[in-house]
Amino acid sequence: MKFAKLSRPWQRVFELAWLSFCEGSKAIGAVITDENGEIISEGRNRIWEGCIPNPAVWHAEVEAVRNLDVLRYPNVKSYTLYAGLEPCPMCMGTLVMGHIRNVVIGAPDDYGGAMSLMQHHPFLARKNVEVTFEKEEYGHMQRAFQTLWELVYHGEDERLPRKLADFSVYNKVGVEAAKKLLADGFLRERKFAEISAGEVFDALAERFMPEK
C-alpha cells in the first residue's frame, strides 16, 4: 500500500488528516467528488483550532458538506463523500440533510460511528444512502493517523488507553504501526509541517505487521 497508488480522493483525505494533525486537531479528513470522481469540496477536523465560537462541532464531514457550492454543483445526489472515519451522528445527519447519497468510509467506528442508524430510522432509510466501507488497509491507515495524534498531543491523558482500545477493535494493525513509527523517531528530527502526508502514509504502511 503506497500513497502514490491511492486514488486522488483518498490521497486528499489523508492530506487533510495530516494537515489537521499539524494544526493540532484530530487527524480526520473528508472530500466530496462529482460524477466524474473530481474533488469539488473538502473539509477537515478543526476542533482544537478555535476558529469558530464552538469548535467542538467543526468536523471534517460537516465542513465538506457545508463547503459544497450547490449552485455550481447542483447534482448533489449523484456525488460521493469520502470519509476517513465513519461519520458520527452529527456528521451523518449533516450529509443526509445535505442530500449526499453515496458515502465511502475508511475506518469503521464502534464508539461514535452512526451509519448503522440508516437501517433503523424510517426517515433515514427512505433517503437510500449507499454506504461502502473500504478494505481494511484504509481503516488501519486512518486509525494510525489518529493514534499518532493521540500519542503526540494527548500522550498523558488518562483516557488514552480506552481510546486506543476503541481504535483497535477493527484496526489494531494501524494502532501498532503508529506506536512503532514514534518509537523509531520518525517525527523527532523535523517539524511536522515539513513532512508530507505521503511520507507519513508510506512510513506507516511499511510498519503494518500482521497480528501474531
URWO-V813293 format. One record per helix or strand of 3 or more residues. SS is the DSSP state (h for helix, s for strand). FROM is the first residue (numbers start at 1). LEN is the number of residues. If there is no record, write none. Layout:
ss=SS from=FROM len=LEN
ss=SS from=FROM len=LEN
This chain:
ss=h from=3 len=3
ss=h from=8 len=15
ss=s from=29 len=5
ss=s from=39 len=6
ss=h from=55 len=3
ss=h from=60 len=8
ss=h from=76 len=3
ss=s from=80 len=6
ss=h from=89 len=9
ss=s from=102 len=6
ss=h from=115 len=5
ss=h from=122 len=4
ss=s from=130 len=4
ss=h from=136 len=19
ss=h from=160 len=24
ss=h from=192 len=3
ss=h from=197 len=10
